[in-house]
Amino acid sequence: MSDGTGMTPPPAAGSASGAVTSQEATRKRPTQGLRSGIKVDTNRHGIRRETSTAPKPPKKTGRKKV
């Protein structure tokens, strides 16, 4: 329905406009770029921390060489 002004009419009152709704919005914790062997957790301030879950080699203990 064109009114002759060359502009598109506004959407009807119950339909969704061009805004992003909460159902279409992206999540806070995306899974993009996850690396295997790395655990990502978030503290209570929302800061992300990555820790390695790969097995670490044992610490070398013993007397020092002189």
C-alpha positions as CSV (number, residue, x, y, z in Angstrom):
1,M,0.0,0.0,0.0
2,S,1.8,3.1,-1.2
3,D,0.5,6.5,-0.1
4,G,2.4,8.3,-2.9
5,T,5.2,9.7,-0.7
6,G,7.7,7.0,-1.5
7,M,8.1,6.0,2.1
8,T,7.0,2.7,3.6
9,P,4.2,2.9,6.1
10,P,4.9,2.2,9.8
11,P,4.2,-1.3,11.0
12,A,0.8,-2.1,12.5
13,A,0.4,-1.7,16.3
14,G,0.9,-5.4,17.4
15,S,3.5,-6.5,15.0
16,A,7.2,-6.4,15.7
17,S,9.2,-3.5,14.4
18,G,12.9,-3.7,13.3
19,A,14.0,-3.9,17.0
20,V,15.6,-7.1,18.3
21,T,13.4,-8.9,20.7
22,S,14.6,-10.8,23.8
23,Q,13.9,-14.1,22.1
24,E,16.1,-13.2,19.1
25,A,18.9,-11.6,21.1
26,T,22.3,-13.3,21.5
27,R,23.1,-15.0,24.7
28,K,25.5,-13.7,27.3
29,R,27.8,-16.7,27.1
30,P,28.4,-17.4,23.4
31,T,30.0,-20.7,22.4
32,Q,31.9,-19.1,19.6
33,G,35.7,-19.5,19.8
34,L,35.8,-22.1,22.5
35,R,39.1,-24.0,22.7
36,S,39.3,-27.6,23.8
37,G,41.0,-28.2,27.1
38,I,40.1,-24.7,28.4
39,K,37.3,-24.1,31.0
40,V,35.7,-20.7,31.0
41,D,33.9,-19.5,34.1
42,T,32.5,-16.2,35.2
43,N,32.9,-14.7,38.7
44,R,30.2,-12.7,40.4
45,H,31.3,-9.4,38.8
46,G,30.9,-10.9,35.3
47,I,34.6,-11.2,34.6
48,R,35.5,-14.3,32.6
49,R,38.4,-16.5,33.6
50,E,39.9,-19.2,31.5
51,T,41.6,-22.1,33.1
52,S,43.4,-25.0,31.5
53,T,42.0,-28.5,32.1
54,A,44.9,-30.2,30.3
55,P,47.0,-32.5,32.5
56,K,50.0,-30.6,33.8
57,P,53.4,-32.3,34.0
58,P,54.6,-33.2,37.5
59,K,56.7,-30.7,39.3
60,K,60.4,-31.6,39.4
61,T,61.5,-32.0,43.0
62,G,64.9,-33.0,44.4
63,R,68.1,-31.5,45.4
64,K,69.7,-28.8,43.3
65,K,72.8,-29.6,41.2
66,V,75.9,-27.8,42.4
